[in-house]
Amino acid sequence: MSTNPVVKAFAYLLVHTPDFVRYGSKPHRETGIDPDLHRQIASHLRSFEEAVAYPPNQVFLGNLHPEDLAAIPEPWWKHPVKQAKANGAYGDFVDQEAFYGFLKAADLFDLVYLTPKFTQIVSNRLKQHHLSIPQDLEKLGTGKELDKIEHAIEEQASLPLYHMGELVGSFQRHHEEDASLQAHVLMENLMTKASGAIAVRSLLRRAGYTPDDADYLISCSEEAVGDRYNRGGGNMAKAVGEMCQMRFATGSDTKAFCAGPIYALVHGASLVKAGVFENLVVLGGGCLSKLGMKLSGHLKHDMPILEDVLGGIAFLITPDDGQSPVIRLDSVGKHNIGDGSNQQDIMKSLVVNPLERVGLALSKVDKISTELHNPEITVPQGSGNVPLNNYKLMAALAVMRGEISRDDISRFIEERGMPGFSPTQGHIPAAVPYLGHAAEAMEQGKLNTALFVAKGSLFLGRMSQLSDGMSFLLERNPGLSYEKKA
């Protein structure tokens, strides 16, 4: 048995939120300058069925694998997956109607107003949803009359809420002066809470756990919950735990920009190994501000706005069970303060050094997962193919170290890398979308090792010029009796 903890279960989530694209940070700013942009956005939104059939989304939910995506012609949005399923092998794709119900269920301060008619529609959807609980329905209420909703929008700085272009409610501020409690900030936070809770409920179901079984939660989301006296104070983890009825758990938040999930998994695994907690959940809810972030490129190329989904992740970390993949805590790589911000030096700190420590060459690890941003989202905007660029840099390091020849660079990338398939939700793409695929492959004997690498941008907070990053090696459990299959 390994002395290191394991990832016992995992869950992924996508939420289709086309009518919230307008409230992504970039669309929200630019529609204030160009009101006609609302019309352009509306004409480029996808239906739920189109979003479900989009190949990268099917990979994210585990119905397809990264190697399947590599074989699908590009552009992927022109090649929908036939008989695509919203119920993924690794989690769920939630439609906007149902999500409105979960959003209202997450609302403990009467921030969300929904019309009586829409409330009834949402109630019927939640009654049918396998991740809904009775308490959700109790919190829906009977709704608010349309005239009260319109008054809130016109007189109280509330934000209008839409479904399929129709006004169905409003989102309220909770303080006239506090910038941290304005409607847009609170909406961002509540959407993170609701999507994070759905992901955790899915995780518990997949693990065969009850809410009472978990004892600690770590949230690695990108929101900043607080008021003017403690902006970003948190605690999203505990708020999610409350919505999931986890009576005997507590929690805290880990922030590290886009590298947050890797930090949270390392922190959580360390707490489990130390014996402080036994059943620990790492979670990440969706990020409203990232919706429509690259829409200019999509509109320019007359393609659908692909940033119309929230993402969600959840992982259960426990002591070794003799079967689940092991987090090698002796393999943790970190970007030291003194390492500088040169990309080659960062990769050496996060990839080469930790692998050397455990006796692995860069060319010998089976798979490497980096920031898995979907290039079909980023390339049209001019942001490049993020995972491919990272893999090229890693391959160049392998060449410099004499592990492979220049002629082997393409094969290195093909064998150890993968195409990006994650929605650009900031922290969500940070290597961990592949963790479920890796765990499944390890259990089947198809994979021995996978390195998870994520970088962060501390300089975005204007407190430092530093970059950031962390990595760890996931390893097939030594308790499994079979060897890796060819």
N, C-alpha and C positions, 0 to 999 in steps of 0.2 A: 504494500500500500504506500502511496506517496504521502509525504508529510505536507504537501502543498494542497490548497483548496481546489475545488472543481467548479465548473459552470454546469450545474445540475439541470438547468432548464433555461429556455430563452423564449421570447415572444417579440414579434414585430407588428407594427400597426401603420396603416395608411388611412387618412381621412380625407375624403374629397370635399373641398371647400371652395368651389368656384366663386360663390358670391361674397367671399371674404378676400379675394384677390385685391379688390379695391383698397383694402385696409393694410396690405403689405406696405412696408416702409417706403419703398420707391414709388409704387403706384399712388399711394396716399399723398405724397409730396407733389408728384407731377400732375395729377388730376386737378390739384389746386391751381396750377399754372395753366393747364390746357384742359378745360372741361370736356372737350370732344374726345379725350382719351377714354372716358367712360364707355362711349359707344364702341370704340375700337377694341377695348378689352372684352366687352360683352359679345362681340362678333367673333372672338377667337377663343372662347371658353369651350371646354370639352364637356360632354355628358358623362355621367357616372360610368356608363357602359364602356365608353371610349377610354376613360382613365383606367378602368379595370383591365382592359385588353392591351394596354400599352406594355410592351415586352419588359422594360426595366422594372416596372411595378410588379410584374409577375415574378421576376427574379428576387426582388426585395422580400416578397411574401413567401418565397420558397417553392412556388409552383414550377418555376424553371430555375436552372442553375447558371452561374456566370458563363460557363463554357457553351451553354445553349444560346445565350445572348450573342456571343461572339460569332455564331453561325447564322444569325438573322441579318438580312440585308439592311443597310442604312439608307435613308433615315428610318429609325425604328417606328416612328409614329405613323408611317405609311404602311407598316406591316403588323397589324394587330394580331394578337394571339387568338387563334380559333378556340372556341369553348373555354375561354378564360374564366377563372373562378374568383369571386370576391372573398371566399373563405380560403385563405392560403394555408399551405402546409405549416407555416411558421406563425401565422396570425391572421388578422382580419383586415378587410378593406371596408371602412364604414362610410356610408353615404351621408350627404349633408343633412337630410331630414332627421336621421337617427342622431347625428352629432348635435343638432340643436337640442335634442332631448337630454343628452349627456351634459351639454353645456349648462342648461338650466338646472340639472340635478347637482352640478358642481357649485351653483350659485347660492351662497348662504346669506347674502346681503341685499337681495332683491335688485341686482344689477341688470338682469335680463328681463325685458318685457316681451312677451309674445302674445299675439292676438288670441282670443278664445278659439277661433276656428283653427288656427295653426297649432295651438296647444293640443287640441284634440287629435290632430293628425300626428303630431309628435308622440303623444301618449300611446296611440295605437302602434306606432313603430317600436317604441321601447318595450311594449308588452310582448312583442315578437322577438326581441333581440336577446340572444343567449348570454350576453355580458351585462344585461341590465339586472338590477336587483329591486325589490319592492320599495326601498327607500327612494330610489330615483323617481318613481311615479308619484310618491307622496309630495316631492318637492316641486313638481310641475305646477301645481295649483290649477286655477281655471282660466288664467290669462288676464290680459289687460285690454280694455276697449281701445279701439283704433284712435279715438279722439284724444285719449290720454297719451298714447304713444306719439301722436303727431305733436301734441303740446310739449312733451319732453324733448323732442327733436328741435322744435322751433324756439323754445324758451329756456331749456335747461342744459344745452350743450350735449345732449344725448346723440349717439350715432345710430343712424337707421340700419336695421337688419333686413336682409333680403333673402328670398329663396326663389330661384328661377326668375330673378328679376323683379319679383313682387315684394312690396313692403310687408313684412310679417312681424316686425317688432322693433325694439330699440335697445341700445346698451347705455346704461346710465353712468355718469361720474358719481363719485362718493364724497367729493369735497369741492367747493367752488374755487379755492385758492391753491390747494396742494397739487403740484404738477404730477406727483407720483400716483394720485388717486383720480386722475382724469379718465374719461371713458376709454380712450384708445389704449392707455397703459393697462388699465384693469382688464380690458378685453384680451389683450395679449397674454396676460397672466392667467386668466381664467381658461383660455383655450389650451394653454400648456397644462394646467391642472387636469382638465377634462380628458385630454388625449393621453396624458401620463397615467391617469387612473384606468382608462380602458386597457392600456398596454399591460398594466400590472394585473388587472383582473384576468386577462388572457393568459398571462404567465402562470398565475396560481392554478388556473384550470388545466393548463398543459402539464404542470408539474404534479398534479393530483394533490395540491396543498389546499388547506382552508386559510382564510384570512388570519386565523389565530396562530398559525404556524410560524409566521415571520416575526423576527424580533428587531430588525433594523432596516431602514431604507436610506439610500443615497440618491439624490436627484442630481443629474448632470445637465439639466436643461439650461437654456440661455436667457430666461426671463430675469427680471429684477423685481421681486416682490418686496414692498416696503412702503413707508410714507416719507414725508419730507424730512423727518428726523432720523430716518434709518433706511435710506434708499438702497435696495438690494439686500435687505437684511434676511430675507427668506421667511419661513422654511417651507419650500415647495414639497419636499419629501414627506413631511408630516401631514401637510394638507392632502396630498394624494393618498397617504395611508388612511386618513380619516374617511375619505370618500370610498375607500375599499374595505371599510369596516375592520381594519387591522388593529384590534383593541390592545394587543400586547406588544406593539412595535413603537419605536420612536425613529427619528431620522434627522438628517441634516443635508445641506446642499454642498456640492463641490463645483467650483467654477474654474475653468481653465480655457475659456474661449472654445475653439473648435476641438481642442484635445480633451475636453471634459470627460467623455465616456471612458477613455483609457485611464485617466487619473482616478476616476471613480471606481473602476474595476480593480485597479491596483490597491487603492485604499481599502475597498471592501474585502478583497482577498486577504490583505494583511490583517484586518480585524478578525476574520474567520480563523486564519492560521494561529493568531495569538490567543484564540479561545474566548475572545470578548463576546462575540456573537456567533450563532450557529447557522441560522437561516437568514441570509442578508440579500436584499433586493437592490440592484442598481437600476435606475429608471431614467428615461428622458422623454419628456413630452414634446409636442410640436412647437414650431416657432412661427407665429403670425407674421412677424416683421420680414421673414424671408419669402413670403408669397409674392409672386410676380417680380422678384428681384431682377431677373434678366429679361423682362418682358420686351424691352426695346429691340433686342435681337430677334425675338420671336415675331414681333409685329413686322419688323423690317423684312423678314424672310417669309411672311405670310404663312406662318405655321401656328399650331395651337399653343396657347400659353401653358407650358408644361409644369410650371411651378404653381399648381392649383391644389396641391395636397400637403397636409401636415404629416409628419412622420412621428413614429413612437417606437421606443425600444425598452425592453425590460429583461433583466438577467437575474437568475437565482444562484447565489454562491453559497456553497456548503463545504464542510469537511469532505475528504475523499470518500467516495462511495464505491470505488473499485471499477467504475465504468465510465463516468463522465470525463470530458477532457480537462486536463490539469493546467492551471495557471502557474507557470514556472516563475516564482517570485525571485529566484536567483538570476533571472534573465532580464530583469527590468532595466530598460534603457532610459536615460534622462538627458535633457538638454540643460547642461550646467550654465550658470550665470556667466561664467567666463568663457563659454564656447564661441561666442560671437553669433552673427546672423548669416554667415556664408552658408548657402544651401548644401554645399559639399560637406562642410564641417558638421552641420546639423545632422545630415544622414549618417555620417560616421558615428556620431554620438548615439543616435537612435537605432541604428541597424548593425553596423560593424562591431562596435565595442561590446554590446550585450551578447551578441552571438559568439564572439570570441570567448567571452567569460564562461559560456556553457559548452565550449568545444565544438561549435558549429561554424562552418564556413558559410558565407553569404550564398554561395552557389549550391549549398547542400540542404538548406531549409526548403521544405516542400512547397509552401505557398507564402506569399507576402501580401498582406492587406494594408493598403494605405488609405488616404482620403478618397472615397469611392464616388465622388461627384459624377453625376451623369453628364458625359460630354455633349450630349444632344441638347442639354440646357445651357452649358457654359460656352461652347464653341461659337454659336451664332452671335453671342454678345461680345466676342473677342477675348474671353477669359481663358481660352485654351483648354486642352485636355489634361486636367489635373492629375489623374492617376497615371496616365501614360508618361507624362513628364517626370513624375516621381520614379517610375520604373526605369526610365532611361537613365536617370541619375544613379540609381542603385546598380544598374548594369555597368555603367561607366566605372563605378567604384570597384566592382568585381574585376573589371579589366585591369585597372590600376594595381590591384592586389595580385594579379597573376592567376586569378581563379578561373577565368574564362578568357577566350580570345575575342578580338573585335568581331570576328565572324559569328560568334555565338550570342551576340547581344539580342538579336531578334528572338532566338530560341529561349534565352533567359527570361525575356519579358513574357513570351507566350506561355511558358511552363510555370513560372512562379507568380506572374501577375494575373490580372483579370480586367475586363472592361468595367468602367464605372457604371453603377446602376442605382445609386441612391438619389432621392430628391435632395436638392441643395438646401437643406434645413440647418445649416451651420454645424452643430454638434452631431447630428444624425449620421452624416456620411463618414465620420471619423473612424474608419477601419472596421468598426463593429458590425456593419450590415453583413459582413462575411462570416461572422462568428457562428451563426446557425448552420450555414453551409459546411463550415469546417467541422463542427461538432458531429453533424450527420455523417460526413465522410470518414471521420475518425472512428465512429461507432461501427461503420461498415468495413473498416480495415483498408480504406482507400487513401488514407492520409496519416502521416505521423506527426508532422510539425507545421505550424502556421505562425508567422510573426505578424503582430498587429502594431501598426505605427501610425501615430497621428501628431500633427504639428498644430501649434496655436499661435495667435498673433497678439501678443501682449501689447504691442505698440498701438493697437486700435483704441485702447483705453486712455491714451495720452499720459500714462504714468511712467512709461518705460519705452526705450527703443528696442527692447529685447524681443526675440522670437521665443518660442516655447515648444515643448514636445515631450512625449513619453511613449514607451513601447513595452511589449511583453511577448513572451513566447507561449503559445498554447500547444500542448502536447497530448498525443493519444495516451489514454490512461494505461499505465504499465500493468494494471490488473486484467486488461483484456488479453485473451490468450492467442489471438491470431496476429500475424505480421501484415504489414502493408501489402496490399495486392498490386500486381503490376497494372 
